[in-house]
């Protein structure tokens, strides 16, 4: 990132636009290669790091009753990925995780 300032001479607006684009594309990680971040861009990077990645909210967690000791426990989970747009996914655990269906956009 130091080259952004010293070589490419990116403005704050260009750096902000870069991170905005990455967040709009649902970036899940950011590799800064252990290089110092120029002070001019530090607040932009810090704000992006607070928003990057996956954040799930559990909407529903259910299991069948009665639960018997030593027996498999079937658990159904419905969660929402807190991103824009929000995605909903469901899965069921019954001794081994099933492959969840593809996330769907809200209707």
C-alpha positions as CSV (number, residue, x, y, z in Angstrom):
1,X,0.0,0.0,0.0
2,X,2.9,2.4,0.5
3,X,3.3,2.5,-3.3
4,X,-0.3,3.7,-3.6
5,X,0.9,7.0,-2.1
6,X,4.5,7.3,-3.2
7,X,4.4,5.7,-6.7
8,X,0.8,5.7,-8.0
9,X,-0.2,8.9,-6.1
10,X,-3.7,7.6,-5.5
11,X,-6.1,10.2,-3.9
12,X,-8.1,9.4,-0.7
13,X,-11.1,9.3,-3.0
14,X,-9.6,6.6,-5.2
15,X,-8.5,4.5,-2.2
16,X,-12.0,4.8,-0.7
17,X,-13.6,3.8,-4.0
18,X,-11.3,0.7,-4.1
19,X,-12.4,-0.5,-0.7
20,X,-16.1,0.4,-1.4
21,X,-15.9,-1.7,-4.5
22,X,-14.3,-4.6,-2.6
23,X,-17.1,-4.5,0.0
24,X,-19.8,-4.3,-2.7
25,X,-18.3,-7.5,-4.2
26,X,-18.5,-9.2,-0.8
27,X,-14.8,-9.5,-0.2
28,X,-14.1,-11.9,2.6
29,X,-10.4,-11.2,3.3
30,X,-7.8,-8.5,2.8
31,X,-4.1,-9.2,2.4
32,X,-2.0,-6.2,3.2
33,X,1.2,-8.2,3.0
34,X,2.4,-6.9,6.4
35,X,3.3,-3.6,5.0
36,X,2.7,-0.3,6.8
37,X,-0.4,1.5,5.8
38,X,0.1,5.2,5.0
39,X,-1.4,7.4,7.7
40,X,-3.4,9.2,4.9
41,X,-5.3,6.0,4.2
42,X,-5.4,4.4,7.7
43,X,-8.9,5.4,8.6
44,X,-10.3,4.1,5.2
45,X,-8.6,0.7,5.8
46,X,-9.8,0.5,9.4
47,X,-13.4,1.2,8.4
48,X,-13.2,-1.4,5.6
49,X,-11.8,-4.0,8.0
50,X,-14.8,-3.6,10.3
51,X,-17.2,-4.5,7.5
52,X,-15.2,-7.1,5.6
53,X,-15.8,-10.9,5.9
54,X,-18.8,-13.0,6.8
55,X,-21.2,-12.2,9.6
56,X,-24.1,-14.6,10.2
57,X,-27.1,-14.0,12.3
58,X,-29.0,-17.1,13.4
59,X,-32.7,-16.6,12.7
60,X,-33.9,-20.0,13.8
61,X,-32.3,-23.0,15.6
62,X,-34.5,-26.0,16.2
63,X,-34.1,-29.6,17.3
64,X,-36.5,-32.5,17.6
65,X,-37.6,-33.6,21.0
66,X,-37.2,-35.8,22.9
67,X,-33.5,-35.8,22.9
68,X,-32.0,-39.1,24.0
69,X,-28.5,-39.5,25.5
70,X,-26.1,-41.3,23.2
71,X,-28.3,-40.8,20.1
72,X,-27.8,-38.4,17.2
73,X,-29.2,-34.9,17.6
74,X,-30.8,-33.4,14.5
75,X,-30.4,-29.7,14.5
76,X,-31.9,-27.3,11.9
77,X,-30.3,-23.8,11.5
78,X,-31.6,-20.9,9.4
79,X,-29.2,-18.0,9.3
80,X,-28.8,-14.6,7.5
81,X,-25.5,-13.3,6.2
82,X,-25.4,-9.7,7.3
83,X,-24.3,-8.2,4.0
84,X,-25.9,-6.3,1.3
85,X,-27.9,-7.8,-0.2
86,X,-28.7,-10.1,2.7
87,X,-28.6,-13.8,1.9
88,X,-30.5,-16.6,3.7
89,X,-29.3,-20.2,4.1
90,X,-30.6,-23.2,5.9
91,X,-28.9,-26.5,6.8
92,X,-29.6,-29.5,8.9
93,X,-27.2,-31.5,11.1
94,X,-28.0,-35.1,11.8
95,X,-24.7,-36.7,12.6
96,X,-23.0,-35.1,9.6
97,X,-23.5,-31.7,8.0
98,X,-25.4,-31.8,4.8
99,X,-24.5,-29.6,1.9
100,X,-26.6,-26.5,2.4
101,X,-28.6,-25.2,-0.5
102,X,-27.2,-22.3,-2.4
103,X,-28.0,-19.0,-0.6
104,X,-31.0,-17.2,-2.0
105,X,-31.7,-13.5,-2.4
106,X,-34.7,-12.3,-0.4
107,X,-37.9,-12.0,-2.4
